[in-house]
Amino acid sequence: MVDDERIESEPTEAPETPTEPTADSRLGGWMQRALRWAVAIGVVFVAGVLIAYFTRIRPQTDTIKALEADLRSAQSQANSFQEELEELQPLEQENEALRLDLADRELHLGLLAVLVDVTRAQLALAQDQPGAARNELSGTDSRLAFLQDGLDEQPAEAVGSMRDRLQLVMAELEGDSFAAERDLEILANNLVDLERQLFSQTEE
């Protein structure tokens, strides 16, 4: 009986009530969610950069290297013909043939230089650098003028149209990079077609 009274007299513990989340715990949860979103956005951004590099920038870089190799080869051949010309001064007929051949090679060299300018400008635009593209094209019109003066009437007219398109590109670089990129592609294709038409069988 005494034991029962002692048990009844002992205080019973009140059940714990759930505590509301504190401001710190709510802030921690928000920070975790924000961090997950930031990581996801970063992964998407990096993936986009890699895709742009492997689909646009890297192929254009390879094209520039190939064009520069052609440019060096054409320059070397022009230098070789210049040396032959100097060695054959007494032979007027052969000298005249060499002069004509040298003139053709200089025109080919100028055309390749223009193509290098345009391809470099395309690469700059692919990297969202219109100012760099403008710098790459700063001397292109004078090179096209040299070509226009040295070609026959029909190809000279084609080069004149290329100069007009180049001026359009220079204006578009001020605020419409998409249009500039499109016109640069057209200009590059026209240059390649002209190079094949004029020099595909002269450089072996």
PyMOL commands that set and color helices and strands:
alter all, ss='L'
color gray80, all
select helices_A, chain A and resi 2-9+23-87+92-126+130-136+140-150+153-172+177-199
alter helices_A, ss='H'
color red, helices_A
deselect
rebuild
show_as cartoon
